[in-house]
């Protein structure tokens, strides 16, 4: 579940992009706790896209989920981590007005204690990635 910074909430009327931070394991392996997200507010959604939305029962709580399908009344959303819960299987269809935006990019901060040149190079090659609507990579990782 991400937390939007106050700056992104204020700047939302001016810019179509904002920043969010992931907390929790519901989108592992695609997103991890601590990842920073670039959110495109008001973007068109397709099945497979990762989005930020307001929780249907706690609207001050923001969550990150993947669009599974379009249904009457809104979107059916699921987490990539089937064991974490907290998706449409718990709260049903999410209405359009609760969807804030589509996740376009993720940045993974450098973990504390990474000092070796090999660890820094590995982090640098994987720290910033676009978040694509195709789940095939996530399925492969989960199947191993």
C-alpha positions as a printed Julia matrix, in Angstrom:
144×3 Matrix{Float64}:
   0.0     0.0     0.0
   1.55    3.31   -0.97
   1.56    6.6     0.8
   1.37    9.69   -1.38
   3.5    12.59   -0.31
   1.73   15.84    0.54
   3.55   17.54   -2.31
   2.06   15.11   -4.82
  -1.44   15.65   -3.43
  -1.06   19.45   -3.73
   0.57   19.31   -7.14
  -1.97   16.89   -8.52
  -4.1    19.65   -9.99
  -1.06   21.08  -11.78
   0.75   17.94  -12.92
  -0.62   14.58  -14.05
   2.16   12.72  -12.18
   2.88   12.04   -8.52
   5.07    9.89   -6.31
   4.03    7.06   -3.99
   5.89    4.65   -1.73
   5.02    0.96   -1.4
   4.47   -0.48    2.06
   3.64   -4.14    2.49
   4.02   -7.37    0.47
   0.83   -7.49   -1.62
   2.56   -6.82   -4.97
   5.69   -8.99   -4.52
   7.54   -9.88   -6.78
   6.64   -6.92   -9.02
   6.9    -4.3    -6.26
   8.6    -4.54   -2.88
   8.27   -2.69    0.39
  10.1     0.64    0.06
   9.83    0.96   -3.73
   9.1     4.46   -5.01
   6.45    4.73   -7.74
   5.72    7.28  -10.42
   1.91    7.48  -10.68
   0.15    8.88  -13.76
  -3.12   10.38  -12.48
  -6.16    9.98  -14.68
  -4.44    7.6   -17.12
  -6.56    5.17  -19.1
  -6.54    1.68  -17.62
  -6.26   -1.71  -19.28
  -6.34   -5.21  -17.88
  -2.89   -5.98  -16.48
  -2.02   -2.39  -15.46
  -0.79   -1.67  -11.94
  -2.76    1.14  -10.3
  -3.05    3.21   -7.14
  -6.52    3.45   -5.64
  -8.32    4.44   -2.48
  -9.39    1.48   -0.35
 -13.18    1.06   -0.7
 -13.75    0.84    3.08
 -10.94    3.13    4.33
 -10.67    5.92    1.82
  -7.72    7.56    3.58
  -5.76    4.35    2.83
  -4.13    4.01   -0.59
  -3.4     0.62   -2.14
  -1.5    -0.65   -5.18
  -3.08   -3.5    -7.15
  -3.19   -4.95  -10.67
  -6.3    -4.66  -12.85
  -7.7    -8.16  -13.41
 -10.84   -7.22  -15.34
 -13.5    -4.63  -15.99
 -16.86   -5.44  -14.38
 -20.18   -3.68  -13.96
 -19.58   -0.86  -11.52
 -15.79   -0.71  -11.73
 -12.55   -2.68  -11.71
 -11.71   -6.07  -10.28
  -8.19   -5.73   -8.84
  -5.77   -8.31   -7.46
  -2.36   -8.28   -5.79
   0.52  -10.13   -7.44
   1.17  -11.93   -4.14
  -1.79  -14.31   -3.81
  -1.01  -14.92   -0.11
  -1.13  -11.26    0.98
  -4.87  -10.61    0.41
  -6.38   -7.14    0.56
  -7.8    -7.02   -2.96
 -11.15   -7.42   -4.74
 -11.58  -10.9    -3.28
 -11.99   -9.09    0.06
 -13.82   -5.89   -0.93
 -15.32   -6.52   -4.36
 -15.37   -4.25   -7.4
 -13.58   -0.91   -7.06
 -15.6     2.04   -8.49
 -13.89    4.34  -11.01
 -13.98    7.3    -8.62
 -11.64    5.48   -6.19
  -8.95    4.88   -8.84
  -6.26    7.57   -8.63
  -3.88    6.55  -11.39
  -1.7     4.07  -13.2
   1.82    3.19  -12.02
   4.3     3.94  -14.81
   7.72    3.52  -13.2
   9.32    2.13  -10.06
  12.57    3.02   -8.33
  14.06    0.67   -5.77
  16.24    2.53   -3.22
  19.68    1.12   -2.42
  19.55   -1.16    0.62
  21.63   -0.18    3.63
  24.96   -1.95    3.88
  25.53   -2.48    0.15
  29.17   -1.52   -0.21
  30.79   -4.06   -2.5
  31.24   -2.99   -6.14
  29.36   -6.11   -7.3
  26.35   -5.35   -5.07
  26.29   -1.71   -6.19
  26.46   -2.7    -9.87
  23.65   -5.23   -9.41
  21.5    -2.6    -7.67
  22.26    0.01  -10.37
  21.12   -2.37  -13.12
  17.8    -3.15  -11.42
  16.94   -0.03   -9.4
  14.79    1.78  -11.96
  12.29   -0.01  -14.18
   9.05    0.75  -16.0
   6.0    -1.04  -14.57
   4.38   -2.8   -17.49
   0.89   -4.2   -17.82
   2.24   -7.6   -18.86
   2.33   -9.97  -15.9
   4.31  -12.69  -17.66
   7.55  -11.85  -15.82
   5.77  -11.89  -12.46
   4.18  -15.27  -13.19
   7.53  -16.75  -14.12
   9.09  -15.51  -10.9
   6.23  -16.84   -8.78
   6.31  -20.26  -10.47
   9.93  -20.96   -9.44
